[in-house]
Amino acid sequence: MLRTTSQFTTERSPCGKVSDGSRHREDDDEGLVIDDMTFACGCRQLRHTFHDGSIRIRTIRHDGKVLTDEHSADHEA
């Protein structure tokens, strides 16, 4: 599994502030991809792609309020 963590600057966070932060990414080359961004203000954006192709996107503001929590498998019949 490939794991990387990198720093970024001047990205717009979910609360609207322009902030620095870090990005952590894991990829197992079989479909699982974890991509998490943590901003200096405390906001987080998470995008997880699973082996079955479904995707979960979660956005959390620095005060803990969940702004987005979607999973593509929730919409399948």
Biopython code that builds the backbone (N, CA, C, O; Angstrom):
import numpy as np
from Bio.PDB.StructureBuilder import StructureBuilder

atoms = [
    (1, "MET", "N", (0.849, -1.172, 0.000)),
    (1, "MET", "CA", (0.000, 0.000, 0.000)),
    (1, "MET", "C", (0.894, 1.235, 0.000)),
    (1, "MET", "O", (1.826, 1.338, 0.797)),
    (2, "LEU", "N", (0.608, 2.148, -0.882)),
    (2, "LEU", "CA", (1.339, 3.402, -0.986)),
    (2, "LEU", "C", (0.703, 4.424, -0.052)),
    (2, "LEU", "O", (-0.504, 4.660, -0.108)),
    (3, "ARG", "N", (1.522, 5.031, 0.807)),
    (3, "ARG", "CA", (1.048, 6.054, 1.744)),
    (3, "ARG", "C", (1.889, 7.304, 1.571)),
    (3, "ARG", "O", (3.119, 7.240, 1.550)),
    (4, "THR", "N", (1.224, 8.434, 1.448)),
    (4, "THR", "CA", (1.936, 9.704, 1.375)),
    (4, "THR", "C", (1.224, 10.739, 2.246)),
    (4, "THR", "O", (-0.001, 10.742, 2.369)),
    (5, "THR", "N", (2.012, 11.597, 2.832)),
    (5, "THR", "CA", (1.486, 12.746, 3.556)),
    (5, "THR", "C", (2.262, 13.958, 3.083)),
    (5, "THR", "O", (3.492, 13.952, 3.047)),
    (6, "SER", "N", (1.529, 14.994, 2.722)),
    (6, "SER", "CA", (2.181, 16.205, 2.224)),
    (6, "SER", "C", (1.501, 17.428, 2.837)),
    (6, "SER", "O", (0.357, 17.365, 3.288)),
    (7, "GLN", "N", (2.218, 18.515, 2.841)),
    (7, "GLN", "CA", (1.714, 19.784, 3.354)),
    (7, "GLN", "C", (1.207, 20.619, 2.181)),
    (7, "GLN", "O", (1.720, 20.511, 1.067)),
    (8, "PHE", "N", (0.203, 21.446, 2.435)),
    (8, "PHE", "CA", (-0.266, 22.380, 1.402)),
    (8, "PHE", "C", (-0.439, 23.752, 2.025)),
    (8, "PHE", "O", (-0.524, 23.889, 3.246)),
    (9, "THR", "N", (-0.490, 24.757, 1.181)),
    (9, "THR", "CA", (-0.695, 26.134, 1.632)),
    (9, "THR", "C", (-1.802, 26.764, 0.802)),
    (9, "THR", "O", (-2.051, 26.376, -0.339)),
    (10, "THR", "N", (-2.439, 27.714, 1.389)),
    (10, "THR", "CA", (-3.455, 28.557, 0.767)),
    (10, "THR", "C", (-4.542, 27.790, 0.010)),
    (10, "THR", "O", (-4.837, 28.094, -1.146)),
    (11, "GLU", "N", (-5.131, 26.798, 0.672)),
    (11, "GLU", "CA", (-6.305, 26.100, 0.136)),
    (11, "GLU", "C", (-7.538, 26.611, 0.885)),
    (11, "GLU", "O", (-7.455, 26.951, 2.065)),
    (12, "ARG", "N", (-8.673, 26.663, 0.200)),
    (12, "ARG", "CA", (-9.900, 27.094, 0.863)),
    (12, "ARG", "C", (-10.477, 25.929, 1.660)),
    (12, "ARG", "O", (-10.735, 24.856, 1.114)),
    (13, "SER", "N", (-10.675, 26.152, 2.945)),
    (13, "SER", "CA", (-11.210, 25.114, 3.836)),
    (13, "SER", "C", (-12.739, 25.123, 3.766)),
    (13, "SER", "O", (-13.319, 26.063, 3.224)),
    (14, "PRO", "N", (-13.393, 24.109, 4.296)),
    (14, "PRO", "CA", (-14.855, 24.050, 4.270)),
    (14, "PRO", "C", (-15.548, 25.235, 4.955)),
    (14, "PRO", "O", (-16.679, 25.566, 4.598)),
    (15, "CYS", "N", (-14.898, 25.875, 5.924)),
    (15, "CYS", "CA", (-15.511, 27.033, 6.584)),
    (15, "CYS", "C", (-15.312, 28.317, 5.784)),
    (15, "CYS", "O", (-15.843, 29.367, 6.146)),
    (16, "GLY", "N", (-14.548, 28.232, 4.698)),
    (16, "GLY", "CA", (-14.349, 29.388, 3.835)),
    (16, "GLY", "C", (-13.022, 30.102, 4.031)),
    (16, "GLY", "O", (-12.658, 30.961, 3.227)),
    (17, "LYS", "N", (-12.301, 29.762, 5.080)),
    (17, "LYS", "CA", (-11.000, 30.383, 5.311)),
    (17, "LYS", "C", (-9.969, 29.814, 4.352)),
    (17, "LYS", "O", (-10.048, 28.650, 3.958)),
    (18, "VAL", "N", (-9.014, 30.630, 3.986)),
    (18, "VAL", "CA", (-7.861, 30.145, 3.226)),
    (18, "VAL", "C", (-6.836, 29.722, 4.264)),
    (18, "VAL", "O", (-6.444, 30.507, 5.127)),
    (19, "SER", "N", (-6.407, 28.467, 4.167)),
    (19, "SER", "CA", (-5.643, 27.880, 5.256)),
    (19, "SER", "C", (-4.573, 26.933, 4.744)),
    (19, "SER", "O", (-4.666, 26.413, 3.632)),
    (20, "ASP", "N", (-3.566, 26.717, 5.558)),
    (20, "ASP", "CA", (-2.576, 25.670, 5.308)),
    (20, "ASP", "C", (-3.119, 24.361, 5.877)),
    (20, "ASP", "O", (-4.152, 24.345, 6.547)),
    (21, "GLY", "N", (-2.421, 23.281, 5.607)),
    (21, "GLY", "CA", (-2.836, 22.013, 6.181)),
    (21, "GLY", "C", (-2.019, 20.859, 5.639)),
    (21, "GLY", "O", (-0.951, 21.049, 5.059)),
    (22, "SER", "N", (-2.544, 19.652, 5.841)),
    (22, "SER", "CA", (-1.859, 18.461, 5.354)),
    (22, "SER", "C", (-2.840, 17.540, 4.639)),
    (22, "SER", "O", (-4.044, 17.556, 4.895)),
    (23, "ARG", "N", (-2.292, 16.745, 3.745)),
    (23, "ARG", "CA", (-3.078, 15.798, 2.974)),
    (23, "ARG", "C", (-2.447, 14.421, 3.138)),
    (23, "ARG", "O", (-1.249, 14.241, 2.917)),
    (24, "HIS", "N", (-3.265, 13.459, 3.527)),
    (24, "HIS", "CA", (-2.809, 12.086, 3.689)),
    (24, "HIS", "C", (-3.534, 11.234, 2.659)),
    (24, "HIS", "O", (-4.757, 11.293, 2.538)),
    (25, "ARG", "N", (-2.764, 10.439, 1.916)),
    (25, "ARG", "CA", (-3.351, 9.603, 0.867)),
    (25, "ARG", "C", (-2.783, 8.186, 0.972)),
    (25, "ARG", "O", (-1.580, 7.985, 1.134)),
    (26, "GLU", "N", (-3.689, 7.217, 0.873)),
    (26, "GLU", "CA", (-3.309, 5.811, 0.838)),
    (26, "GLU", "C", (-3.973, 5.174, -0.381)),
    (26, "GLU", "O", (-5.123, 5.477, -0.699)),
    (27, "ASP", "N", (-3.247, 4.296, -1.057)),
    (27, "ASP", "CA", (-3.742, 3.640, -2.270)),
    (27, "ASP", "C", (-3.185, 2.227, -2.302)),
    (27, "ASP", "O", (-1.971, 2.032, -2.250)),
    (28, "ASP", "N", (-4.089, 1.221, -2.390)),
    (28, "ASP", "CA", (-3.616, -0.166, -2.384)),
    (28, "ASP", "C", (-3.522, -0.773, -3.782)),
    (28, "ASP", "O", (-3.281, -1.973, -3.910)),
    (29, "ASP", "N", (-3.704, 0.022, -4.826)),
    (29, "ASP", "CA", (-3.632, -0.423, -6.229)),
    (29, "ASP", "C", (-4.683, -1.466, -6.587)),
    (29, "ASP", "O", (-4.597, -2.086, -7.647)),
    (30, "GLU", "N", (-5.667, -1.668, -5.728)),
    (30, "GLU", "CA", (-6.752, -2.609, -6.005)),
    (30, "GLU", "C", (-8.110, -1.925, -5.888)),
    (30, "GLU", "O", (-9.144, -2.592, -5.846)),
    (31, "GLY", "N", (-8.106, -0.602, -5.837)),
    (31, "GLY", "CA", (-9.361, 0.143, -5.801)),
    (31, "GLY", "C", (-9.588, 0.950, -4.548)),
    (31, "GLY", "O", (-10.391, 1.883, -4.559)),
    (32, "LEU", "N", (-8.902, 0.620, -3.460)),
    (32, "LEU", "CA", (-9.077, 1.371, -2.222)),
    (32, "LEU", "C", (-8.188, 2.614, -2.244)),
    (32, "LEU", "O", (-6.969, 2.512, -2.375)),
    (33, "VAL", "N", (-8.809, 3.784, -2.114)),
    (33, "VAL", "CA", (-8.072, 5.044, -2.061)),
    (33, "VAL", "C", (-8.642, 5.864, -0.913)),
    (33, "VAL", "O", (-9.843, 6.128, -0.862)),
    (34, "ILE", "N", (-7.777, 6.259, -0.002)),
    (34, "ILE", "CA", (-8.154, 7.107, 1.117)),
    (34, "ILE", "C", (-7.447, 8.439, 0.919)),
    (34, "ILE", "O", (-6.222, 8.489, 0.807)),
    (35, "ASP", "N", (-8.220, 9.512, 0.875)),
    (35, "ASP", "CA", (-7.673, 10.847, 0.626)),
    (35, "ASP", "C", (-8.269, 11.791, 1.669)),
    (35, "ASP", "O", (-9.433, 12.177, 1.565)),
    (36, "ASP", "N", (-7.477, 12.159, 2.667)),
    (36, "ASP", "CA", (-7.946, 12.993, 3.774)),
    (36, "ASP", "C", (-7.154, 14.291, 3.824)),
    (36, "ASP", "O", (-5.924, 14.285, 3.784)),
    (37, "MET", "N", (-7.875, 15.403, 3.912)),
    (37, "MET", "CA", (-7.245, 16.711, 4.057)),
    (37, "MET", "C", (-7.627, 17.277, 5.420)),
    (37, "MET", "O", (-8.801, 17.283, 5.790)),
    (38, "THR", "N", (-6.627, 17.753, 6.165)),
    (38, "THR", "CA", (-6.848, 18.389, 7.459)),
    (38, "THR", "C", (-6.296, 19.808, 7.373)),
    (38, "THR", "O", (-5.123, 20.006, 7.056)),
    (39, "PHE", "N", (-7.136, 20.781, 7.652)),
    (39, "PHE", "CA", (-6.761, 22.186, 7.541)),
    (39, "PHE", "C", (-6.321, 22.730, 8.896)),
    (39, "PHE", "O", (-6.729, 22.212, 9.936)),
    (40, "ALA", "N", (-5.492, 23.770, 8.887)),
    (40, "ALA", "CA", (-4.972, 24.367, 10.114)),
    (40, "ALA", "C", (-6.098, 24.883, 11.015)),
    (40, "ALA", "O", (-5.944, 24.924, 12.236)),
    (41, "CYS", "N", (-7.221, 25.274, 10.422)),
    (41, "CYS", "CA", (-8.348, 25.782, 11.217)),
    (41, "CYS", "C", (-9.110, 24.657, 11.915)),
    (41, "CYS", "O", (-9.936, 24.918, 12.789)),
    (42, "GLY", "N", (-8.834, 23.394, 11.530)),
    (42, "GLY", "CA", (-9.509, 22.256, 12.144)),
    (42, "GLY", "C", (-10.528, 21.582, 11.241)),
    (42, "GLY", "O", (-11.030, 20.510, 11.577)),
    (43, "CYS", "N", (-10.842, 22.178, 10.116)),
    (43, "CYS", "CA", (-11.771, 21.558, 9.164)),
    (43, "CYS", "C", (-11.123, 20.325, 8.527)),
    (43, "CYS", "O", (-9.899, 20.217, 8.465)),
    (44, "ARG", "N", (-11.977, 19.385, 8.048)),
    (44, "ARG", "CA", (-11.468, 18.187, 7.382)),
    (44, "ARG", "C", (-12.329, 17.849, 6.168)),
    (44, "ARG", "O", (-13.541, 18.067, 6.168)),
    (45, "GLN", "N", (-11.687, 17.317, 5.145)),
    (45, "GLN", "CA", (-12.378, 16.771, 3.979)),
    (45, "GLN", "C", (-11.843, 15.363, 3.774)),
    (45, "GLN", "O", (-10.633, 15.160, 3.679)),
    (46, "LEU", "N", (-12.746, 14.394, 3.707)),
    (46, "LEU", "CA", (-12.353, 12.999, 3.548)),
    (46, "LEU", "C", (-13.043, 12.431, 2.317)),
    (46, "LEU", "O", (-14.244, 12.617, 2.120)),
    (47, "ARG", "N", (-12.275, 11.744, 1.499)),
    (47, "ARG", "CA", (-12.814, 11.068, 0.319)),
    (47, "ARG", "C", (-12.231, 9.656, 0.305)),
    (47, "ARG", "O", (-11.019, 9.474, 0.186)),
    (48, "HIS", "N", (-13.100, 8.673, 0.427)),
    (48, "HIS", "CA", (-12.682, 7.279, 0.448)),
    (48, "HIS", "C", (-13.351, 6.554, -0.708)),
    (48, "HIS", "O", (-14.576, 6.557, -0.830)),
    (49, "THR", "N", (-12.547, 5.937, -1.548)),
    (49, "THR", "CA", (-13.043, 5.103, -2.633)),
    (49, "THR", "C", (-12.770, 3.659, -2.235)),
    (49, "THR", "O", (-11.642, 3.304, -1.895)),
    (50, "PHE", "N", (-13.811, 2.830, -2.279)),
    (50, "PHE", "CA", (-13.705, 1.461, -1.796)),
    (50, "PHE", "C", (-13.515, 0.475, -2.943)),
    (50, "PHE", "O", (-13.698, 0.824, -4.109)),
    (51, "HIS", "N", (-13.152, -0.747, -2.606)),
    (51, "HIS", "CA", (-12.889, -1.786, -3.607)),
    (51, "HIS", "C", (-14.083, -2.039, -4.523)),
    (51, "HIS", "O", (-13.900, -2.411, -5.682)),
    (52, "ASP", "N", (-15.304, -1.843, -4.020)),
    (52, "ASP", "CA", (-16.489, -2.085, -4.837)),
    (52, "ASP", "C", (-16.828, -0.911, -5.748)),
    (52, "ASP", "O", (-17.813, -0.958, -6.485)),
    (53, "GLY", "N", (-16.013, 0.143, -5.700)),
    (53, "GLY", "CA", (-16.220, 1.311, -6.549)),
    (53, "GLY", "C", (-17.053, 2.400, -5.900)),
    (53, "GLY", "O", (-17.171, 3.495, -6.452)),
    (54, "SER", "N", (-17.632, 2.125, -4.742)),
    (54, "SER", "CA", (-18.419, 3.147, -4.068)),
    (54, "SER", "C", (-17.491, 4.200, -3.462)),
    (54, "SER", "O", (-16.322, 3.938, -3.177)),
    (55, "ILE", "N", (-18.043, 5.390, -3.275)),
    (55, "ILE", "CA", (-17.265, 6.526, -2.780)),
    (55, "ILE", "C", (-17.990, 7.149, -1.598)),
    (55, "ILE", "O", (-19.210, 7.312, -1.629)),
    (56, "ARG", "N", (-17.239, 7.498, -0.552)),
    (56, "ARG", "CA", (-17.785, 8.237, 0.582)),
    (56, "ARG", "C", (-17.047, 9.557, 0.681)),
    (56, "ARG", "O", (-15.816, 9.600, 0.704)),
    (57, "ILE", "N", (-17.813, 10.627, 0.740)),
    (57, "ILE", "CA", (-17.255, 11.971, 0.887)),
    (57, "ILE", "C", (-17.836, 12.566, 2.160)),
    (57, "ILE", "O", (-19.052, 12.606, 2.353)),
    (58, "ARG", "N", (-16.945, 13.023, 3.019)),
    (58, "ARG", "CA", (-17.375, 13.615, 4.277)),
    (58, "ARG", "C", (-16.617, 14.916, 4.482)),
    (58, "ARG", "O", (-15.393, 14.957, 4.351)),
    (59, "THR", "N", (-17.350, 15.982, 4.807)),
    (59, "THR", "CA", (-16.766, 17.291, 5.063)),
    (59, "THR", "C", (-17.183, 17.727, 6.456)),
    (59, "THR", "O", (-18.369, 17.757, 6.783)),
    (60, "ILE", "N", (-16.181, 18.067, 7.280)),
    (60, "ILE", "CA", (-16.435, 18.429, 8.673)),
    (60, "ILE", "C", (-15.813, 19.793, 8.947)),
    (60, "ILE", "O", (-14.619, 20.002, 8.732)),
    (61, "ARG", "N", (-16.639, 20.712, 9.422)),
    (61, "ARG", "CA", (-16.154, 22.046, 9.763)),
    (61, "ARG", "C", (-15.383, 22.002, 11.079)),
    (61, "ARG", "O", (-15.562, 21.068, 11.861)),
    (62, "HIS", "N", (-14.535, 22.984, 11.337)),
    (62, "HIS", "CA", (-13.667, 23.004, 12.512)),
    (62, "HIS", "C", (-14.418, 22.934, 13.841)),
    (62, "HIS", "O", (-13.829, 22.552, 14.851)),
    (63, "ASP", "N", (-15.688, 23.289, 13.866)),
    (63, "ASP", "CA", (-16.476, 23.215, 15.105)),
    (63, "ASP", "C", (-17.167, 21.859, 15.279)),
    (63, "ASP", "O", (-17.933, 21.659, 16.222)),
    (64, "GLY", "N", (-16.885, 20.927, 14.355)),
    (64, "GLY", "CA", (-17.439, 19.581, 14.458)),
    (64, "GLY", "C", (-18.705, 19.353, 13.660)),
    (64, "GLY", "O", (-19.162, 18.215, 13.549)),
    (65, "LYS", "N", (-19.284, 20.405, 13.100)),
    (65, "LYS", "CA", (-20.501, 20.246, 12.307)),
    (65, "LYS", "C", (-20.181, 19.517, 11.004)),
    (65, "LYS", "O", (-19.268, 19.902, 10.274)),
    (66, "VAL", "N", (-20.944, 18.461, 10.722)),
    (66, "VAL", "CA", (-20.774, 17.702, 9.478)),
    (66, "VAL", "C", (-21.535, 18.433, 8.381)),
    (66, "VAL", "O", (-22.757, 18.565, 8.448)),
    (67, "LEU", "N", (-20.812, 18.907, 7.374)),
    (67, "LEU", "CA", (-21.434, 19.644, 6.274)),
    (67, "LEU", "C", (-21.889, 18.715, 5.158)),
    (67, "LEU", "O", (-22.912, 18.961, 4.519)),
    (68, "THR", "N", (-21.134, 17.651, 4.924)),
    (68, "THR", "CA", (-21.456, 16.677, 3.883)),
    (68, "THR", "C", (-21.103, 15.293, 4.397)),
    (68, "THR", "O", (-20.038, 15.089, 4.979)),
    (69, "ASP", "N", (-21.996, 14.352, 4.180)),
    (69, "ASP", "CA", (-21.708, 12.951, 4.490)),
    (69, "ASP", "C", (-22.487, 12.112, 3.486)),
    (69, "ASP", "O", (-23.633, 11.733, 3.726)),
    (70, "GLU", "N", (-21.850, 11.834, 2.371)),
    (70, "GLU", "CA", (-22.495, 11.107, 1.285)),
    (70, "GLU", "C", (-21.737, 9.826, 0.994)),
    (70, "GLU", "O", (-20.507, 9.792, 1.021)),
    (71, "HIS", "N", (-22.493, 8.777, 0.717)),
    (71, "HIS", "CA", (-21.906, 7.501, 0.314)),
    (71, "HIS", "C", (-22.664, 7.043, -0.916)),
    (71, "HIS", "O", (-23.885, 6.896, -0.870)),
    (72, "SER", "N", (-21.960, 6.816, -2.012)),
    (72, "SER", "CA", (-22.612, 6.464, -3.276)),
    (72, "SER", "C", (-23.408, 5.179, -3.173)),
    (72, "SER", "O", (-24.386, 5.014, -3.901)),
    (73, "ALA", "N", (-23.022, 4.258, -2.290)),
    (73, "ALA", "CA", (-23.754, 3.001, -2.130)),
    (73, "ALA", "C", (-25.131, 3.232, -1.513)),
    (73, "ALA", "O", (-26.026, 2.401, -1.672)),
    (74, "ASP", "N", (-25.313, 4.361, -0.804)),
    (74, "ASP", "CA", (-26.621, 4.672, -0.207)),
    (74, "ASP", "C", (-27.678, 4.952, -1.264)),
    (74, "ASP", "O", (-28.871, 4.865, -0.972)),
    (75, "HIS", "N", (-27.269, 5.286, -2.490)),
    (75, "HIS", "CA", (-28.199, 5.666, -3.541)),
    (75, "HIS", "C", (-28.503, 4.534, -4.514)),
    (75, "HIS", "O", (-29.343, 4.684, -5.402)),
    (76, "GLU", "N", (-27.826, 3.407, -4.351)),
    (76, "GLU", "CA", (-28.038, 2.293, -5.270)),
    (76, "GLU", "C", (-29.280, 1.517, -4.872)),
    (76, "GLU", "O", (-29.611, 1.409, -3.691)),
    (77, "ALA", "N", (-29.958, 0.983, -5.866)),
    (77, "ALA", "CA", (-31.185, 0.220, -5.593)),
    (77, "ALA", "C", (-30.884, -1.235, -5.349)),
    (77, "ALA", "O", (-31.798, -2.022, -5.104)),
]
sb = StructureBuilder()
sb.init_structure("model")
sb.init_model(0)
sb.init_chain("A")
sb.init_seg("    ")
for serial, (resi, resn, name, xyz) in enumerate(atoms, 1):
    if name == "N":
        sb.init_residue(resn, " ", resi, " ")
    sb.init_atom(name, np.array(xyz, "f"), 0.0, 1.0, " ", f" {name:<3s}", serial, name[0])
structure = sb.get_structure()
